[in-house]
Amino acid sequence: MKALIQRVSRASVAVDGNYVGKIEHGILAYIGLGHDDSLQSAQRLVDKILTYRIFENHVESDSDPAKRGKLDLNVQQVGGGLLLVSQFTLMANTNNGRRPDFGGAMKPDAAQSLFAELIAYAETQYHITASGQFGANMQVESINDGPLNFLLEV
């Protein structure tokens, strides 16, 4: 299981012109599911995303200046949103040729079920959670803050 996470100023997902998920500052997470992934790996990934420290520490001027600007805070500590978007292309093998091989991605029916469980778990862990629509042609808009992008794997 992989997640490409981005620190964003805002992000949204629309399907057929209608917003299905939207957050202000926080994390936009593209989620790729592989054959061997499970609810347990999904829960570990959500926990990692929610506690991954990618937000800057804005300390007062009289505090330790060495801490100013460090990536010390996670999305929960800054009150940011979490937007989860299914992204099977993260599982592509791009090592050979000029065309991606998607053989490593979980089959759509199983992936849809696991992604729904991942969202449900995320919502129990953090109250500012939104998502895209599995399998839909989504239009994702975001303003990447930094830019900061990280590829997480569990």
Buried (B, 14 or more C-beta within 10 A) or exposed (E): BBBBBBBBBBBBBBBEEEEBBBBEBBBBBBBBBBEEBEEEBBBBBBBBBBEBEBBBBEBEEEEEEEEBEEBBBBBBEBEBBBBBBBBBEBBBEEEEEEEBEEEBBBEEEEBBBBBEBBBEBBBEBBEBBBBBBBEEEBEBEBEEBEEBEBEBEB
